[in-house]
Amino acid sequence: MKKVNYTSIIFITLCFLNSCIGQTEIKELNFMVGVWKIENKTTYEEWKKEKGDQFIGVSYKLIERIKKVSEHLLIKKINDTIIYQATVPNQNDGKTINFTLNNSITDKLSFENLSHDFPRKIQYQKINDSKLFVQVLDEDDKGFSYYLIRQ
């Protein structure tokens, strides 16, 4: 009769369970779909759900009813990681900057890239179905914040 190594089985089971707990699923971001306006500003953020479980976003200002795009955004899942991608014209040599969702923070979506100069964190917190709180932060959690109101 073979002797079963229960310690190894328990360890492997705990590792598997730990990888499942706290993982945000891409479908949990559906609340972001829509047009959002920064409170008391003429700046908007618009999110659309695309095939393949990804979200396409754009940040823009309305100037004389014309959209002036300031940022292209994308949220997608790569392997088991949710990535927020931001491309800002005339910044970072036009390169897209990736921010990884930090699953250890559970009360908000915290997309982080600690090697980027600024921002290092972009955080979205759902207040209710029509209001989000957004923080754009540096390494010391300093930066700026604003409310997005669903339009």
PyMOL commands that set and color helices and strands:
alter all, ss='L'
color gray80, all
select helices_A, chain A and resi 6-20+26-32+92-94
alter helices_A, ss='H'
color red, helices_A
select strands_A, chain A and resi 34-38+43-50+54-63+66-78+81-87+97-101+109-112+121-128+131-137+143-150
alter strands_A, ss='S'
color yellow, strands_A
deselect
rebuild
show_as cartoon
